[in-house]
Amino acid sequence: MPLAPRLPTHRHWNTLNAYLRPLGDKQMEIDEFLNNWDVSREELAFICDCSLTTVNHWFSQGEHRRIPTDKHKQRLALAHHIWITIESEPEYLQTLRQMYHKQRRREEKE
């Protein structure tokens, strides 16, 4: 029998806000991101949820040049934040995440 959905408590909302607060509306310029991370243009497209053509236009010169949007810059900031955070994550949390993903894959196969 499925359980009824739970109503988030004040503590749930505070925790969610604590995770979201570090970024807020923070944005990261592409040059700053690339100074920190060695990623390909294909990987930039994945991170920014855009096409490779769009990313290539960011690096082009002249009339075809485009500038990353605020959405793209926010996604770069988010990727940077996640990657920096995961580097300092305790090993037990990494183990728990791996266990969770293994369990989820098992449930999906059933």
N, C-alpha and C positions, 0 to 999 in steps of 0.2 A: 504494500500500500504506500503510495507516494506521500511524502510529508507536505503539509501546507507551506506555502512560501512564508518566510519570516520577515517581520518588519524590522528594518535596520534601526538600531538604537542610536542614541546620542554618541556613544563610544564608537560605533561603526563609522558614523559620519566624521567624527574627529580624526579617526585613523586614516580614512580616505583623504581628508583634507591635508593631513600631515604628509602623505605620499605625493599629493599633487602640488603642494605649496612650493617645494624647492624650485619648480620651474615657472609656475604662473604663466605669464605671457612671454617668458624669456625666449629669445631668439639667438641663433648663432650664425654668423656669417660663414660662407662656404670656405673662405681662406683660413679662418680660425679652426674650423672643423678639420680641414685637411692638414693643418699644422700639427694636429693631435693624432690623427688616424690615417693610416695608409690604406685607402680603399679605392677600388676601381670606379669608373664612371657607371658601370652596370650596378655596382653596389650602392652608389649614391642614388641612382634611380629607384632602387628598391627601398632604401631608407626614406626617401622623400615622396614615395608613392607617385612617381611620375614616369614618363617615358625616357628612354635613353636619348632620344632626339632632343627633348627638353634640356637634359643635363648637358648635352653637347653644345646647345645654344648658349649656355652659361659661360662656356669657355671660348666661344667664338668672338671674333672682332667684327666691327662694322655694323651694318644695318640689321643683321640677323641675330645680333647678341640679345640675350634676355637676361633678366635679373631674377634670382630666386624670389618667390613670393614669401609673404610672412608665414604661410603654412609650411613651406619648405624649410624655412629657417627654424621654425618651432620643432619640426621633426628632427632636424640636425641637433638641436639642443637636447631633445629627448633622448636620442641615440647616445649622445655624449654622456648625458647624465646616467643612463642605464649602464653603459659600459664602464664608467668610472666607479659607479656604485658596486657593480658585480666584482670588481677587483678587490674590494675591501670586505666583501661578504664573508661571514664565517663559514667554515667548511660544512658544519652541520646543516646550514640552510641549503647549501648546494646539494647535499645528500638527500635532504627531504624533498627538494624539487625533482630530483632524478627519480626518487621513489614514486612521487605523485604522477609523473609522466609515464612511468612504466605501468602503473595501475590504470591510468586512463587508456593507454593503448590496449591493455588486456580487456577492459570493458568494451571498447569499440569493436574488438574482434568478435566478441560474443554475440 
